[in-house]
């Protein structure tokens, strides 16, 4: 079974997967990347600003075969000012 590696990047830090996953094909690698991103999304904080993540699935030869991008932007909206 082919081995795929799923690297993560949050805009500032890069985490290279050195262990990998035995998966049947690139579709399964994409599904695994989406599940990883869903777990990351559970840890998003409601702080104002933007949070971006990218998961890139590589095959055993190092070629990126699937890329998953995810962003969250929290934009506080000021309440309207009362009329005097």
Residue pairs with C-beta under 8 A, 6 or more apart in sequence:
1 22
1 23
1 24
2 22
2 23
2 24
2 25
2 59
2 60
3 20
3 21
3 22
3 23
3 59
3 60
4 20
4 21
4 23
4 26
4 28
4 29
4 32
4 57
4 58
4 59
4 60
4 65
5 16
5 17
5 18
5 19
5 20
5 21
5 57
5 58
6 17
6 20
6 21
6 29
6 32
6 33
6 36
6 55
6 56
6 57
6 58
7 14
7 15
7 16
7 17
7 55
7 56
7 58
8 14
8 15
8 17
8 36
8 40
8 53
8 54
8 55
9 15
9 53
9 54
9 56
10 51
10 52
10 53
11 51
11 52
11 53
17 58
20 60
21 29
21 32
23 29
23 32
26 57
26 59
26 65
26 66
29 57
29 59
29 65
29 66
30 57
30 66
30 68
32 57
33 55
33 56
33 57
33 66
33 68
34 68
36 55
37 53
37 55
37 68
37 70
40 53
40 70
41 70
41 72
44 51
44 72
45 51
46 74
47 74
48 74
48 75
48 76
49 73
49 74
50 71
50 72
50 73
50 74
51 71
51 72
51 73
52 69
52 70
52 71
53 69
53 70
53 71
54 67
54 68
54 69
54 70
55 67
55 68
55 70
56 64
56 66
56 67
56 68
57 64
57 65
57 66
57 67
57 68
58 64
58 65
59 65
